[in-house]
Every structure is written in C-alpha cells, then in structure tokens.
C-alpha cells in the first residue's frame, strides 16, 4: 500500500524579519511605580546592594528594594521638585536638595530593616533641614569624607554638622546644574553650568582650578571609577564627550548615537562602560572607548529619561523617566537570570567564544550590531546623518575654493570646544 506524505521545509515558506535578530534578548526586567510625578534624580546606596533612592518633581523621595521592586521607605518634606540625591560614604545618611531652597539630611534604614520589610512606619523624619538663599540643582557627596557639595547659583561645600556652607566657589554668574566628586581624589570635583562650561574645583585651593567652555550645555558629568583622571560629559548636542582632566583642550573620545539631548550619565563600577539616558526616550550603553553604543533600550510606554544609574554590582541598569516609573534593565541584554548550572555557564562561555572568533564576518557582524529602533528615532537618526554629511560637503567645497591653508581641518574631538580658561 502506497502512502503519500506531504513534506514541507519551514525554511521554504518563512522569511527572515528584522525583529528576529534580537528575539532572544529580553533586557527589560520590570518597572517600579509609586511616584505620582516625573522621576528627576536617583542615588545608589554604597552600603547596600539592593537599595536605590529616587526623587520626583513633586517632592517625594523613596527608597526602593530592587529585588522585590517595592518601596521600603518614604522621605516626605520637600515643598518643590527634588533636584539632587546622594548618600554618604557609609550609606547611613541621605542628603537631598531641591527647588524649595532647602538641604535635608535623612537617616537611612538599616539593611536588616530593608530585608525584613516589616517596618511599621515607612516614612522617615529629617535629621536636619538647612535653608539657604537660592534653589539647588544638584548635590554630591565625597567618596571618602564628611563633606558634600550642592550646585545652584554657586557651588557650596557643606559639612554634616554645620548649618552653613563651610566654603563657596563662584566663577561667573550662571547657574551650576550638576556636580560630581572625583572617586580617586576626595578634594577634586567637576561641575557643569548653564553658560556651557565644565569647571574643575579643588577644595584645597581658594579659587576654581580650570574651566572649559563648549558650544552647547553639559547636562551631567560622570567620573570613571577605575581611571579617576577621566570623566565623560553628557551634552545637549546628542553626544557624550570623554575628557582627561589633565588635558582639557581635546576630548579623548566622542560617543554618538542619541538623537536628542543626553540628560544623565553613569559609569559602571568596572569603569569599562557607561549608561546614558536621553530626551529621545531611550537608554544606551556605551563602551568607555567606543564611538557608538553597544546597546539601546526602549519601551512604548517610557517617556523622556531624566536619570540613569548602574547597579552597584554592574549587572543591572535603572532608569527614571517622565512617566513616573523607574525601570530595571539587564546590563547584558541576552544574559540569563538566576543561578546557572556549571554546564550552562560552560555552554554560554563557549557560545561567547564562538561569537568572538567569527565577529569579523559580515553576516555575524550584522546580527551582533543590529538593534530594532522605534520609527521616530530611526527617522531622526537618518535625518541627522543626512545633515552631518551635508555639513561635511559644504565645508569641503569651501576649503576647495579658499586659499590653501586658510581653512585648517579641525578634528571632531576639538570642534565642539570654544576655549579653555586656566
């Protein structure tokens, strides 16, 4: 008896789609909701791996447990937007500042209370409230010491036990919008201001040390924790610029890919990569020496990203956005969560080695590099490429019709810098 069987290969009637390339990468872990206004700032707790602080535009400050994605403690008191949060070196004191012209010091719940999640009253009272003459835009604590710095009309240096600033620095009349202490040298800090400047201060000197003026404003600064002489600036012109603090006349690297202003930046504890959050509603991860991002994260619901942080172990990224949510992402998009068996770990290492071995092949390179982008961002990046190319052609034509040597070529690493002031 003959039996006719219809055999059909799936390869013949299915075709490759652009979405298939990243089908196994699920970077989004979960969202933490609780705020009722945009999340404006975040801070890590150096003493506790699972804890992260967030502040919103309505004055609400919360301590979150990343493992359970729940609010552990609230810190009520600010009458306006919370603009800056930072934790002390030992992780016991939280410093907050905002547009209500106050600096508030809070007692952080112990790690045991966070783990047990049985605190009867989960709202804290401030240890101290310092009222000052102007609104604050940022705050940062020394990596090793009892001082913290606030940014506003000027840079003020405070001590935990003093209600007045112990020192103040001013260079120009413009508002200082971000401040970061150096992780290697506790007395050095960098600030950016609304006059498009980046300034480096030394607390042991009576005046600021150096100032760099760029063509566009710098929104945030992050020091490399493993190479403390280097820092990266998140700029309004959609790019990030890495500098060596000893040689500010030229950027070490220009990191491009965003299509709108970069709002915040934070380095991984390894110092090998950093994360950026942008006004274009995406979060990107860059290698510290790469010109383009290795990863881009986005969701349909996520709005303008105002703050980003790497977790203390470097395995997660936390973003805070305009839609009142904090989101947790994996730092490696396709990484498997949970405990791996030795056999599984060995298999993953083998697959990584195979990818590394054949990464130069065009087919493999395309799969590794491809990321599916939302249509508005895809179109905006295509438009930016057209504009950049048109600008380059215009400059080449001008150079061709000018006297030889009258239009010197300026590299991109120097093009955005106006001048450096000692």
Protein Blocks (a to p, Z undefined) as FASTA:
>chain_A
ZZddddddfklmcccdfklmmmmpcfbfbdcdhbacdcfbdcddfkbmkbccdddfkopa
cdddfklopafbdcehiabdcfbdcddfkopaccdddfkopacddddddfklmmnopafb
lcdcdfbdcddfbdcfbdcddfbdjbdcdddfbccdddfkbcbdfbdcdedjbdcfbdcd
dfklmmbccdddfkopacdddfkbmbdfbdcddfbdcfbdcddfklmmbccdddfkopac
dddfklmkbcfbdcdhiabdcfbdcddfklpaccdddfkopacdddfkbcbdfbdcddfk
lccdfbdcddfkopaccdddfkopacdddfblklcedjddfklmmmmmmmmmmmmmmmmp
mklmmmmmpccddfklmmmmmmmmmmmmmmmmmmmmmmmmpcehkaccddfklmmpmbdc
ZZ
